[in-house]
Amino acid sequence: MIAIPLMLALGQTAAAVDAPATAEPAQSGSSASGTVTPLSSPPEDWSQLPELRLKRRQPDPGALSSYVRDEVRAGRCAAESPLRVDLAVLIAPAGQLRRIRPNAIGCPTVEQYASGLVMRMARGNVPPPLEERWYRISVTFAWQ
C-alpha cells in the first residue's frame, strides 16, 4: 500500500524541455558535461523543498506494494514493511517532469520502481510552477 502523506508522496515541477524525465540516484549531482548547474540536482536538505501536490487523486495504491514485497522476499532488498522512499522531482514551468531523484535506501530496484510510479502519477497531474524547481514526495509501501 502506498501512503500518500501531506506531501502526496510524489514528485513535482520541472522546466519545459522536450527531454524525458530521468530517474537518477541521489548521489549524482553533475550534468553530462561534468559541471554542476543550479538545478541539476536537488539541494542537500530536502526538507526545505515544497511538497508535490497532485491535481487528481490517484487510484488505490494497494496493489503497487506487491512488487516491493516480492523484491524483499526474494532477498534482493533488505527492508521491512512499511518501506518509505523519498524522492525529489524537478518540474518545468509547463508542468513537465524533468528529473526524479530517489533518496538511496540500499535497494536500487525499489528506488527505480518508486521513481517510475511517481513519474506516471505526476505526469500531467501537477500544477505548473512559475519557474523550474525541485519538489519532494514520498512513497510508502506496506505489505503483510
Summary of the structure (lengths in Angstrom):
residues: 144
radius of gyration: 14.6
end to end distance: 10.0
largest distance: 45.2
contacts: 457
relative contact order: 0.34
helix: 21%
strand: 19%
